[in-house]
Amino acid sequence: MSTDSTRLSQAEQPLIPPRKALTGQVALVTGGASGLGRAIARRLSQEMADVAILDINSERLREAFAEMTSSAPSARVLPIHCDVSSESDVKSAFAETWNAFGRLDIVVNNAGLYRGGLIEETTLEQWNTLLDVLATGYYLVAREAFRGWKGTRTSGRMVFITSKNAVVASPGASLYSALKAAEQHLARCLADEGGPFGIRVNCIMPDGVIRGTNIFTPEELERSAARHGVKPEDIDEFYRTRNALKVNITPQDVAEAVFFLVSEQSGKITGAALPVDGGVTASYMR
């Protein structure tokens, strides 16, 4: 006759950690060594995804790799130097990711920079610099991802980090805004192209993310503050008070939204653009 005396009590039973949402999956994040990209890469890694972080800044790549692997020794992180405007760099980065991990499930198109000014003050060089990263870069990364996913019949997930400026006219930021709009429409087109293959494509539209980002040079930050009639040190507060919730948006806030859009919680969402802006009336859905 068996008795319960040999059974472990509930308190004595070994604790089995819950399976993380992205265990066994692989993510690639462009601009992944700083700002939004670094926060996104860290968040996906926390859910046990293996992460390839692509960035043009070698020093920041080393810092991001050291930080992520020291905070989570079991994390598998692959730092790759990559200029997203270079076709050969992008192809090489994707090949290196596939070779290292044997698969690719998630791509976050995030690399970015900002150049502002009234249209008559801008230069062709500024336009081409933004065009290379915000349009050509997003195109090259998306194209390589689709080639890989369709070739391996993988139901991939892609997130574009666009901007509130993709849908709201912003005087003094016309170059940046126009190219963010181009990114967003590209994502919508790709959602339709990818749908029959189970590929989901969505956008995140942040606004006013100043802390922890590097898209603003000190000169651009001064110019942006002057355009809004505030001092550079007050720009964070300006962005906070202009949204409905009166909150500051951080890279971590954007990373949480990305995680939602690459997780099974959003498994039936594609072609969407999710604002992460505290509620900017001008960008409300119409």
QUIMOBEL-V874203 format. One record per backbone hydrogen bond with DSSP energy under -0.5 kcal/mol. NH is the residue of the N-H (numbers start at 1). CO is the residue of the C=O. If there is no record, write none. Layout:
# QUIMOBEL-V874203
nh: (NH;NH)
co: (CO;CO)
This chain:
# QUIMOBEL-V874203
nh: (6;7;12;13;17;22;23;24;25;27;28;29;30;31;32;32;34;37;38;39;40;41;42;43;44;45;46;47;48;49;50;51;52;53;53;54;54;55;58;61;62;63;64;65;66;67;68;69;70;71;72;75;77;78;79;80;82;84;86;87;90;91;92;93;94;95;96;97;98;99;100;101;102;105;106;107;108;109;109;110;114;117;121;122;122;127;128;129;130;131;132;133;134;135;135;136;137;138;139;140;141;142;143;144;145;146;147;148;149;150;151;152;153;154;156;157;158;159;160;161;162;162;164;166;167;168;173;176;177;178;179;180;181;182;183;184;185;186;187;188;189;190;191;192;193;194;195;196;197;198;199;200;200;202;203;204;205;206;207;210;213;217;221;222;223;224;225;226;227;228;229;230;234;235;238;239;240;241;242;243;244;245;246;254;255;256;257;258;259;260;261;262;262;263;263;266;266;267;269;270;271;274;275;276;281;283;284)
co: (3;4;9;9;15;47;20;48;22;50;106;52;108;54;29;54;31;34;34;35;36;37;38;39;40;41;42;43;45;44;25;76;27;51;78;29;52;80;56;57;58;59;60;61;62;63;64;65;66;67;68;72;75;51;77;53;55;82;83;85;86;87;88;89;90;91;92;93;94;95;96;97;98;26;26;157;28;107;159;108;215;172;118;118;119;123;124;125;126;127;128;129;130;130;131;131;132;133;135;136;137;138;139;140;141;142;143;144;145;146;147;148;149;149;154;105;200;107;202;109;160;204;206;163;164;164;170;115;173;174;175;176;177;178;179;180;181;182;183;184;185;186;187;188;189;190;191;192;194;195;194;156;198;158;272;160;274;204;276;208;210;215;217;218;219;220;221;222;223;224;226;225;231;232;234;235;236;237;238;240;279;278;243;250;251;252;253;254;255;256;257;258;259;259;260;260;263;264;266;268;201;203;273;205;279;280;281)
